[in-house]
Amino acid sequence: MPNLIEEFLPHRAPFLFVDEVSVLREGRLVVGHRVFRPDEPFFAGHFPGNPIVPGVILLEAMAQCAGAGLVRGKMVPRGSNFILMTFDGAKFHRIVRPGERLDLEAEILKLKRNVVKIKGRCYVDGDLAAEAICMSAFTPPATTPTPQPAAKGGE
């Protein structure tokens, strides 16, 4: 069965960190979740015998949640790529471990032309795990250039 989140994001495993998203409050709030499996590749080194989801992956999960919600809510074209520009005020409040459900929340603060600014938060069992303000640019849906024949010398 295909992962439906892949309809809204260009990301694929092992760098897809959202399982599901919904758009709430007239497109101003996106919520989602992710359950990190014990066999995620980064746990092998972060940290052996004491696996912890890296903080940068929590930030990425918040950004992916926002991007998927913007596409799902038809505020951004399907197939767009999101390029991170800034993370401000990132704070980490609790450790996230394998098997825990990470609830994601992205409040859309600004959407102008091809830039979006969000306030991201993630929770485990209702406890705030991390938060940050994130700004991303989104590019139009990718197109595959038509291959051009190689120029022949002397003609």
N, C-alpha and C positions, 0 to 999 in steps of 0.2 A: 504494500500500500504506500503510495507516495506521501512524502511529508508536505502537507498543505502550506506550511510556512514558506516553502521554496517557491510558491507562486508569487510571493511578495518581496522576497529578498534574493539577490544574486549569490549570497553566501552559501557555501556547502560545507559539509563535514570535512575536516574536523574543526572548521571555524564558523560554525553556525550555533549560536548560543541562545536561541529563542525557540520554544516548542509551539507556542500558540499566542495570538494577539487578538484583542478586541478594541474597537474605537468607541469611546464614550463621550458624553457631554459635547455634542455637536462638533466633533473633531478636535476638541481641545485637550482630550486626555486619552492616552493609549495605555492599555494594561496588557500584560502578558505574563508568561511564566516559563521557567526552565528547571528541569531536574537534572543535575549533573550526575552522570553515571560513574561508578567507581573505576571503570576502564577508560575514562577520558585520558588522552595521551599526556596532558600536562601534569597529571597527578604522579607520574613516574618520577618526576624531578622536583615537585613542589608539594610536599616534601616527602621523601621516602619514609614510610612508616607513620607519617603524620600528614595525610593529604589535606590540603587547603586550596580552595579555588583562588587563583591569583587575583589581586585587586584589579589589574588591568582587564581581566576577562569580565569582571563585574561591570566595569565601565563600558566595555564593548557590548555586553548584553543589553544594557540600558539604551545604547545608541541603536542597536539592531531592533529592539522593541519599537522605538520611535519610527525608524525607517519603515519597518513592516506595516505599522499602523497608518503611516502617511500614505503608503501605496494602497493598502486595503481600503482606506477611507477615500480614495481617489483624489487626494490632495496633491499627490506627486505621481507622475506617469509610471506605470508598470514597466519594469526593466531598468529603472534608474539605478545608478550606483551612488552610494553615499561616501563622501570623503571627509573624514574627521578634520576639523580645523582647530578647535580648542576644547579643553576641559578646564573648567574653573571651579574652585572651591571643593575639590574632591575630598570626601571624608569617608573613612571606613570605620564602621561602628561595631561590627561583629564578624567573626570568622564564618565562612560558608564551607560546609563539608560535603563530600560525596553523598548522594541520596537525599539531600535536603531540597525541598521545593523552594526555588527563588521566585518570589512574586515581583514583577517588574511594573514600573509606573513611569510614564513619560508625559509630562505636561508640556504642551506646545506653547511656548512663550511668544515666538515670532516665526512667521513663514513669509518670506519676501523673496521674490524672484526665484533664485536657485539656492537659497540659504535658509536653514532652519535652526532655531535655538530652542533647546528643551531644558526642563528641570527634570532630571532623572533620579529615581529612587528605587531601591530594591529592598525587599523584606524577606525574612525567614520566620515563619510562625508569628507574623505580626510585628516582629522586632526589626527596626531599621538596620540594614546591613551596610548600605553604602548610599551615597548621594553625590550629585555633581550637576553643574550646568554644562551643557555640551552644545557646541555649534558645529554643524556639518554643511557642506555644499553637496548638492546632488547634481549629477550629470545626466543628460538625456539618455534614454535607453541605448545600450551599446549596439553598434551596427558592425557587421563584418565587412571589411573592405573587399571589393572585388579584386581578385588577383590579376595583376597586369603581366602580360608576357614580357620576358626579359628582352632587352634591346640586343639586337645582333650587331656585332661590330662590322663597320664598313658598309652598311646598307643605308 
